[in-house]
Amino acid sequence: MKQEFPKGEIKSIKGRSFSIKGDDIDTDRIIPARFLKCVSFSALGEQVFADDRKELKGNHPFDLENNKGANILIVNDNFGCGSSREHAPQALMRWGIRLLVGESFAEIFFGNCLALGIPCLTASKKEIIKIQKLVDENPKQIWSFKLDELSISNQKETIKLNLEEGAYKMLYSGKWDATSQLLDEEERIKKIFKNLPYLNNFK
């Protein structure tokens, strides 16, 4: 099945959730360094948390049958710390993750996720533990994230989330997607390029 990636405005996300527990989960755990040599990001989804999954022999959250097809990941504090490799959010996205909710995120990881259209929202430690408990109790329940309300809900419980204003505006307007913006302005770019005086001097 062809995988759909985020495009344009991101105002809501709906789907099943699961959690990865623990603070300071770094990018080397998310995607080990040996996979950075790949010439394409396309296969990284299969390798996300590769070493952790090998160690747990099928009992890692990314291997559990209940979690397959889920698109919302609940994490704890300082998720995505360590090296700045963009392969980490790429691997998560290509596995199927479309939304991250946690206590906090490493700054560069947060920016790399935003550049891919993966919102990273935060809540207090108490609220995150609450969500993780609800997700563990019923992995089949559907959660709905609404950007304009900054909340995530399973219809019974609604948890308020936090997001910095700049990231909010980029997701709401679709301006997180630099490539699409560039393609949308193709004609204007061509016109400007054609009229650049230092290029015309060589004609």
Stockholm file with secondary structure:
# STOCKHOLM 1.0

chainA/1-203         MKQEFPKGEIKSIKGRSFSIKGDDIDTDRIIPARFLKCVSFSALGEQVFADDRKELKGNHPFDLENNKGANILIVNDNFGCGSSREHAPQALMRWGIRLLVGESFAEIFFGNCLALGIPCLTASKKEIIKIQKLVDENPKQIWSFKLDELSISNQKETIKLNLEEGAYKMLYSGKWDATSQLLDEEERIKKIFKNLPYLNNFK
#=GR chainA/1-203 SS CCCCCCCSCCCEEEEEEEECCCSCCBHHHHSCGGGGGCSCSTTGGGGTTHHHHHHHTTCSTTTCGGGTTCCEEECCTTBTBSSCCTHHHHHHHHHTCCEEEESCBCHHHHHHHHTTTCCEEECCHHHHHHHHHHHHHCTTCEEEEETTTTEEECSSCEEECBCCHHHHHHHHHTTTCHHHHHHHTHHHHHHHHHTCHHHHTTC
#=GC SS_cons         CCCCCCCSCCCEEEEEEEECCCSCCBHHHHSCGGGGGCSCSTTGGGGTTHHHHHHHTTCSTTTCGGGTTCCEEECCTTBTBSSCCTHHHHHHHHHTCCEEEESCBCHHHHHHHHTTTCCEEECCHHHHHHHHHHHHHCTTCEEEEETTTTEEECSSCEEECBCCHHHHHHHHHTTTCHHHHHHHTHHHHHHHHHTCHHHHTTC
//
